[in-house]
């Protein structure tokens, strides 16, 4: 048995140390808006009119430190943008906020940058390439790669920050 092809990951729900700091990152920097807030302990954010793509809470983590390296847990949350210009605009906002990138790659199937949120959770910002352009081997199997990504070229596609 397999999941239907139309199945999607609906949202990610993160434990954070400081709710307002996390809302500022996911809201002000990445552009999601708060759809609902549960007092001082939780908030839900979305793009567009969806109920929520990101849940944030401090129920068990208020003031906590990030988990140490080398432990199990979430590797990263991947946020898919609709086009390269939108991804470029998001990257420009991240860099303008003084948030460093951990890496960037052209995976053949997608173009992605990697960074950390204020709680040191991994975040991937990416855009998919058209499926017809995905690299495949002689048998038709996917051959994802880890090639250099020209981040500045993506940023150049973005509208000016004052227009976002």
Backbone bond lengths (Angstrom), bond angles and torsions (degrees), N, CA, C in turn:
res aa  C-N    CA-C-N  psi(-1)  N-CA   C-N-CA  omega(-1)  CA-C   N-CA-C  phi
1 X - - - 1.455 - - 1.519 109.04 -
2 X 1.319 116.78 143.02 1.464 120.76 176.97 1.521 109.54 -135.99
3 X 1.312 114.94 157.85 1.465 120.87 178.30 1.528 108.93 -67.75
4 X 1.324 117.81 146.56 1.468 119.86 176.75 1.526 110.96 -58.81
5 X 1.325 116.82 147.46 1.465 121.62 -177.78 1.520 113.06 -60.60
6 X 1.326 118.20 -22.23 1.462 121.10 -179.54 1.530 113.19 -87.86
7 X 1.330 117.68 1.22 1.463 121.57 177.99 1.523 109.48 -65.52
8 X 1.334 117.28 137.87 1.467 122.69 179.63 1.524 109.09 -134.55
9 X 1.317 116.07 157.35 1.457 120.72 169.81 1.521 105.62 -76.16
10 X 1.313 117.85 122.56 1.455 121.48 -173.78 1.511 114.75 -80.64
11 X 1.336 117.22 -42.00 1.459 119.67 179.61 1.525 109.54 -163.20
12 X 1.307 114.66 167.54 1.457 121.93 173.47 1.520 106.38 -117.87
13 X 1.329 116.50 142.48 1.463 121.06 178.99 1.530 106.76 -125.59
14 X 1.330 115.56 118.50 1.456 122.22 -172.32 1.519 112.42 -111.66
15 X 1.326 115.54 141.65 1.464 120.80 167.91 1.525 106.38 -84.17
16 X 1.318 115.98 130.72 1.460 121.17 -179.10 1.524 109.51 -129.16
17 X 1.318 116.43 159.23 1.461 121.46 -179.52 1.528 112.33 -85.40
18 X 1.326 116.57 -31.93 1.466 122.27 -174.80 1.525 107.44 -138.23
19 X 1.309 117.56 108.17 1.465 121.88 -174.25 1.525 112.07 -62.30
20 X 1.314 118.16 -46.31 1.466 120.04 -178.09 1.524 111.47 -63.96
21 X 1.323 117.13 -38.29 1.464 121.20 177.80 1.534 110.23 -64.05
22 X 1.327 116.84 -42.26 1.465 120.97 178.99 1.529 111.31 -67.16
23 X 1.338 117.03 -40.30 1.468 120.41 176.86 1.524 110.05 -62.50
24 X 1.319 117.60 -39.92 1.464 120.69 178.63 1.526 110.82 -61.69
25 X 1.323 117.75 -40.82 1.463 120.92 179.58 1.527 110.74 -68.02
26 X 1.321 117.01 -56.61 1.467 120.21 -175.65 1.532 111.92 -71.47
27 X 1.325 116.99 -27.71 1.463 120.82 179.10 1.513 112.91 -88.94
28 X 1.320 116.90 -64.54 1.464 121.20 -173.81 1.527 112.92 -69.63
29 X 1.331 118.02 -39.38 1.462 120.63 -176.97 1.529 111.36 -85.98
30 X 1.342 117.41 -51.89 1.462 119.49 -175.88 1.521 113.37 -87.79
31 X 1.321 118.53 -14.63 1.455 121.04 171.54 1.518 117.12 92.74
32 X 1.321 118.79 9.99 1.465 120.60 175.31 1.528 108.77 -78.64
33 X 1.315 117.99 153.63 1.464 120.53 178.88 1.530 109.85 -114.72
34 X 1.314 115.26 149.67 1.468 121.19 179.62 1.526 108.41 -72.40
35 X 1.326 116.23 124.74 1.466 120.93 176.78 1.520 111.42 -98.37
36 X 1.331 115.54 -26.59 1.457 119.91 177.59 1.523 108.76 -161.45
37 X 1.319 114.36 144.80 1.462 120.36 176.96 1.516 107.50 -127.62
38 X 1.323 115.92 134.01 1.463 122.27 175.70 1.520 108.16 -104.32
39 X 1.316 116.64 84.61 1.461 121.42 178.96 1.511 111.76 56.60
40 X 1.317 115.00 -141.53 1.463 120.77 -179.11 1.514 112.04 -90.72
41 X 1.354 118.03 0.98 1.457 119.85 -171.87 1.508 117.48 -104.21
42 X 1.335 119.06 -18.47 1.458 119.19 -176.72 1.521 110.92 -157.60
43 X 1.330 114.72 156.08 1.459 121.29 176.01 1.519 108.63 -150.91
44 X 1.327 114.50 153.13 1.458 121.51 177.58 1.519 108.10 -124.09
45 X 1.326 116.36 134.38 1.457 122.48 -176.30 1.518 110.15 -126.87
46 X 1.328 115.61 152.24 1.462 120.13 -178.75 1.512 111.14 -147.46
47 X 1.309 114.18 164.66 1.456 122.90 166.31 1.523 105.35 -104.46
48 X 1.319 116.94 137.76 1.460 119.65 -179.88 1.509 112.17 67.50
49 X 1.338 115.36 -145.65 1.465 119.40 -174.52 1.529 113.75 -102.64
50 X 1.320 117.74 17.51 1.465 121.52 177.73 1.532 109.26 -71.61
51 X 1.329 118.25 153.04 1.468 119.82 -177.97 1.521 112.64 -64.69
52 X 1.329 118.36 -44.23 1.462 120.41 169.93 1.521 111.02 -171.69
53 X 1.308 114.00 141.87 1.454 122.35 172.69 1.529 110.32 -104.08
54 X 1.341 115.02 -27.24 1.466 120.53 -176.76 1.520 108.89 -132.29
55 X 1.313 115.58 126.52 1.457 122.11 170.98 1.517 108.36 -107.40
56 X 1.317 116.39 139.85 1.466 122.34 179.35 1.522 107.45 -130.10
57 X 1.335 117.01 134.91 1.462 117.95 174.65 1.514 111.23 -147.71
58 X 1.354 113.99 156.99 1.468 122.19 176.35 1.521 110.66 -117.08
59 X 1.342 117.43 17.82 1.464 121.34 -174.53 1.525 112.89 -55.43
60 X 1.326 117.48 -39.72 1.468 120.98 179.49 1.522 112.22 -121.05
61 X 1.338 116.88 10.76 1.458 118.46 -170.41 1.528 114.44 -136.85
62 X 1.322 119.12 8.25 1.459 121.59 -178.70 1.528 110.08 -53.81
63 X 1.324 116.42 121.41 1.466 121.45 178.65 1.521 114.64 73.48
64 X 1.319 118.11 6.24 1.468 121.47 -176.11 1.526 111.29 -74.92
65 X 1.314 114.77 165.40 1.457 121.54 175.50 1.521 108.99 -97.98
66 X 1.329 117.50 158.60 1.465 120.12 176.91 1.527 110.75 -63.99
67 X 1.338 117.52 154.22 1.460 118.86 176.42 1.527 109.88 -64.43
68 X 1.323 117.05 148.72 1.465 118.96 -179.62 1.526 111.21 -68.63
69 X 1.332 114.91 155.17 1.464 120.45 177.31 1.523 109.39 -61.18
70 X 1.304 116.36 150.46 1.455 120.88 176.99 1.512 114.61 86.76
71 X 1.341 117.63 9.28 1.460 121.41 178.83 1.527 109.57 -110.21
72 X 1.296 115.64 161.54 1.450 119.36 178.78 1.517 110.34 -73.21
73 X 1.316 115.69 163.18 1.450 121.48 179.22 1.518 109.94 143.92
74 X 1.284 115.85 -169.91 1.455 122.57 -178.87 1.530 110.23 -64.71
75 X 1.318 117.42 127.41 1.465 120.74 176.73 1.524 109.56 -79.65
76 X 1.330 116.25 -52.69 1.452 119.95 172.23 1.520 110.52 -163.36
77 X 1.317 114.51 159.32 1.453 122.71 169.91 1.516 106.35 -98.21
78 X 1.327 117.05 129.24 1.459 120.98 -178.99 1.526 109.19 -103.94
79 X 1.317 115.85 124.42 1.465 122.09 -179.56 1.527 107.53 -109.24
80 X 1.340 115.30 116.95 1.458 122.79 -176.83 1.527 110.55 -90.81
81 X 1.317 116.54 122.31 1.463 121.82 177.20 1.523 109.47 -95.67
82 X 1.336 117.58 153.93 1.466 120.28 -174.46 1.528 114.45 -74.06
83 X 1.334 117.57 -21.87 1.465 119.68 -177.47 1.531 109.00 -159.57
84 X 1.318 115.23 169.57 1.457 121.71 -176.14 1.524 112.05 -65.23
85 X 1.335 118.30 -36.01 1.467 120.67 179.49 1.526 110.72 -65.02
86 X 1.317 117.15 -40.69 1.471 120.67 177.74 1.519 110.93 -64.67
87 X 1.325 116.87 -40.96 1.466 120.14 176.11 1.518 109.87 -63.62
88 X 1.318 117.43 -44.14 1.466 120.67 178.53 1.514 112.00 -59.18
89 X 1.330 117.19 -40.11 1.468 120.96 178.42 1.523 110.63 -65.03
90 X 1.323 117.40 -40.93 1.470 120.45 178.72 1.525 110.53 -64.14
91 X 1.322 116.96 -42.86 1.466 120.55 178.45 1.523 110.06 -62.45
92 X 1.318 117.20 -42.05 1.470 120.44 178.89 1.525 110.81 -60.51
93 X 1.348 117.60 -41.96 1.468 120.53 178.67 1.531 110.99 -65.01
94 X 1.329 116.85 -40.75 1.469 121.05 178.10 1.523 110.14 -59.41
95 X 1.316 116.67 -50.22 1.461 120.54 -178.17 1.526 111.39 -66.60
96 X 1.337 117.69 -37.86 1.464 121.16 177.78 1.521 111.57 -64.07
97 X 1.332 117.02 -28.77 1.468 121.72 177.83 1.525 111.62 -81.34
98 X 1.326 117.61 0.39 1.462 121.12 178.64 1.515 113.94 79.62
99 X 1.318 117.45 18.01 1.461 121.82 -179.35 1.525 107.94 -92.42
100 X 1.330 117.55 120.76 1.467 119.00 -178.52 1.530 111.95 -76.83
101 X 1.312 114.93 152.52 1.458 120.51 172.66 1.522 108.80 -86.63
102 X 1.339 115.98 138.86 1.466 121.00 174.85 1.520 110.71 -82.59
103 X 1.324 116.54 -24.89 1.453 120.12 -178.64 1.508 110.68 178.61
104 X 1.330 114.55 174.29 1.462 121.93 178.85 1.518 107.13 -154.98
105 X 1.338 116.63 144.75 1.461 119.20 -178.93 1.515 111.44 -155.71
106 X 1.320 113.86 147.13 1.460 122.57 167.30 1.523 104.47 -97.96
107 X 1.324 116.97 113.29 1.463 121.45 -176.74 1.525 112.91 -95.04
108 X 1.328 116.36 8.74 1.451 119.68 -177.60 1.520 112.00 83.23
109 X 1.323 117.00 -44.30 1.463 122.77 177.94 1.519 111.34 -94.55
110 X 1.332 115.97 -17.98 1.459 121.60 -175.87 1.517 109.72 -157.81
111 X 1.349 114.25 165.65 1.458 122.07 172.02 1.520 106.49 -119.17
112 X 1.341 117.44 130.64 1.459 119.92 -170.65 1.515 112.40 -142.43
113 X 1.351 114.51 147.46 1.461 121.52 167.87 1.521 107.82 -121.23
114 X 1.309 115.19 154.36 1.457 121.98 -175.95 1.520 109.67 -126.55
115 X 1.335 115.48 140.75 1.459 121.84 -179.52 1.518 109.10 -154.45
116 X 1.318 116.85 -176.21 1.463 123.11 179.28 1.518 109.30 -122.38
117 X 1.339 116.12 141.43 1.460 119.82 172.68 1.527 108.09 -80.75
118 X 1.331 119.43 177.77 1.473 120.30 -176.73 1.529 114.43 -61.68
119 X 1.344 117.32 -19.99 1.467 120.90 177.42 1.515 112.07 -96.66
120 X 1.321 116.52 11.70 1.464 125.01 178.04 1.527 113.16 70.24
121 X 1.348 117.37 18.77 1.454 120.63 171.73 1.520 108.15 -73.75
122 X 1.313 117.02 139.22 1.450 120.93 177.42 1.521 111.10 -69.99
123 X 1.326 116.11 140.10 1.462 122.80 178.25 1.523 107.58 -132.62
124 X 1.314 116.34 128.66 1.463 122.35 172.87 1.518 107.60 -110.32
125 X 1.315 116.79 129.56 1.455 123.02 173.32 1.527 105.53 -111.05
126 X 1.340 117.25 124.83 1.461 117.59 -173.82 1.516 112.96 -150.19
127 X 1.327 113.97 166.54 1.459 122.91 173.27 1.530 106.73 -132.67
128 X 1.320 116.21 137.49 1.462 120.39 175.60 1.513 110.50 -79.59
129 X 1.319 115.93 147.43 1.451 121.79 170.53 1.530 107.51 -85.84
130 X 1.328 117.87 160.51 1.465 119.11 176.35 1.537 109.98 -57.83
131 X 1.310 116.75 137.24 1.458 121.67 -176.05 1.533 112.20 -56.93
132 X 1.314 117.80 -32.89 1.463 121.49 179.13 1.533 111.94 -64.24
133 X 1.350 117.03 -20.82 1.466 121.48 -178.79 1.523 113.28 -95.95
134 X 1.318 118.18 -2.19 1.465 119.87 -178.38 1.526 110.19 -64.19
135 X 1.332 117.24 136.69 1.470 119.86 -179.44 1.533 111.27 -70.86
136 X 1.310 114.82 135.97 1.464 121.01 -179.46 1.529 109.37 -135.50
137 X 1.334 115.14 153.78 1.457 119.51 176.22 1.530 109.53 -86.71
138 X 1.321 116.31 -174.70 1.471 121.41 -176.04 1.524 112.72 -62.18
139 X 1.342 117.51 -24.25 1.470 120.39 -179.96 1.525 112.15 -91.03
140 X 1.332 117.13 -4.31 1.462 120.81 -179.47 1.517 114.04 94.68
141 X 1.326 117.83 -0.42 1.469 121.29 178.92 1.529 110.18 -74.63
142 X 1.321 116.49 145.78 1.465 121.09 177.35 1.514 111.13 -58.92
143 X 1.330 116.13 143.04 1.462 123.06 175.42 1.510 108.14 -129.12
144 X 1.338 117.02 72.58 1.462 120.58 178.69 1.520 109.14 -62.41
145 X 1.321 114.73 150.03 1.461 121.66 -177.94 1.526 109.39 -126.99
146 X 1.294 115.77 176.80 1.464 122.20 177.91 1.529 108.08 -134.67
147 X 1.340 115.38 62.96 1.458 121.90 -175.86 1.526 111.18 -88.83
148 X 1.333 114.84 166.80 1.468 121.57 178.66 1.527 109.66 -64.49
149 X 1.333 115.58 139.48 1.455 122.19 176.31 1.521 108.64 -111.65
150 X 1.312 116.51 132.70 1.465 121.90 176.84 1.531 108.14 -85.03
151 X 1.320 116.26 88.97 1.463 122.54 -177.05 1.521 110.87 -63.09
152 X 1.322 117.39 -39.81 1.466 120.33 -179.44 1.528 111.55 -62.91
153 X 1.312 118.02 -33.40 1.472 120.75 177.22 1.523 110.77 -65.85
154 X 1.328 117.37 -37.30 1.465 120.58 176.45 1.525 110.44 -66.29
155 X 1.326 116.25 -45.38 1.470 120.31 179.57 1.532 110.34 -60.61
156 X 1.320 116.89 -37.14 1.467 120.82 -179.35 1.534 111.74 -64.00
157 X 1.323 118.36 -23.83 1.464 122.10 178.29 1.529 112.61 -77.65
158 X 1.332 116.02 -17.86 1.468 120.92 -173.88 1.520 111.47 -75.67
159 X 1.335 115.42 146.37 1.474 118.19 170.33 1.527 108.44 -62.42
160 X 1.296 117.22 158.43 1.467 121.05 178.92 1.525 109.93 -59.30
161 X 1.343 116.95 145.74 1.462 122.39 -177.19 1.527 112.04 -54.20
162 X 1.312 117.48 -35.39 1.472 119.75 -178.16 1.523 111.67 -65.86
163 X 1.322 118.24 -17.74 1.455 121.93 -178.68 1.519 112.30 -93.02
164 X 1.347 119.35 -8.62 1.475 122.18 -177.41 1.500 111.91 -81.21
